[in-house]
Amino acid sequence: MAFLRQRRRPAPRLAPQLDDEELGRMLDLLSSSRSPGPQDIAISQVEQLLHRTGDAWDRRSHRVVTLAGAFPALARKWRMKQPRSTDALVLHAWADVLLGRHAGGLDDVDATLETCRRAADASPADPTPWVAMLAALRVERRETAEVAAVWEEIRRRDPWNREAHMQILGYLSPEERGSHATLREFIDDVVAIMPPQMPPACLPLAAAVRQYHRNLDQGGVQALVAPHYWSQPHAARALGQAASQWLQPGFLQHAARMADLNLLAYALARAGRTVEAGQAFRAVFGLVVPWPWEHDGDPVERFVHWSGRCE
């Protein structure tokens, strides 16, 4: 019967690995490695995973940031055991940055920046240590000139690095070191020269969702009129372009494409474009990321709520 042949979608769940099955297996392995012996084996297998990633910088960035965020203690242990390992250094640097982001500041900014520099020296072509340095400078809200110098180092190695673009998006926001004007100028400059299907394709829509959240957070009249935000020209343009392109089979190819489809599903649902939102939810296949869902509550619960409304 037809209903028996239908592919059943899995229950929505947080999936930091996104659709990287090899990374997902590694996260499961690390979660089960508690004693020193198994951790030594896990370090070896993480090293092999990153070695197999090679110079696919987009994939490497996704894997390093995910592993560092999930297992910061393991990153430090690896650094202690192999202090000259490029992978150990960059994983340790990112672990420090991500912990500092949650704490509101780095525990030892000079030590973290030195770890980034050592990782960069050990692998001159790799943009990942420089992106970690950029993220560290952002956490510390350092001066624009210092950030700009690191940004140029990244651009020379990987001009369309998604994580770096997202870090600059945050740095230039009104909440941090920028303003609405500087943020808009940055996005316009990127969009003007960015080829289609590049990893930072999410930039305009991510900026639009962040502004939508600002309106909600202001309360009062701004929150009341927030549902109409998606009909404003710049927001409608960013959402319309993403919906017309990203839902095409195979259009998005980068490592974080499932995160971008989460972003698209969220924006479409909030804009009341339920048919397209339903397509985006189906494309995600139950792989939930914290942002932007966590702005409204528990990410998985909010995902389930909105996907149910868009069936």
Secondary structure, DSSP 8 states (H G I E B T S, - for coil): -HHHHS------EE-TTTT-HHHHHHHHHHHH--SHHHHHHHHHHHHHHHHHHTT-HHHHHHHHHHHHHH-HHHHHHHHHH-TT-HHHHHHHHHHHHHHHHHHTS-S-HHHHHHHHHHHHHHSTT-SHHHHHHHHHHHHTT--HHHHHHHHHHHHHH-TT-HHHHHHHHHHTSTTTT--HHHHHHHHHHHHHH--TT-GGGGHHHHHHHHHHHHHHHH-HHHHHTGGGGGGSHHHHHHHHHHHHHHTSTT---STTHHHHHHHHHHHHHHTT-HHHHHHHHHHHTTEE-STTGGGGS-HHHHHHHHHHHT-
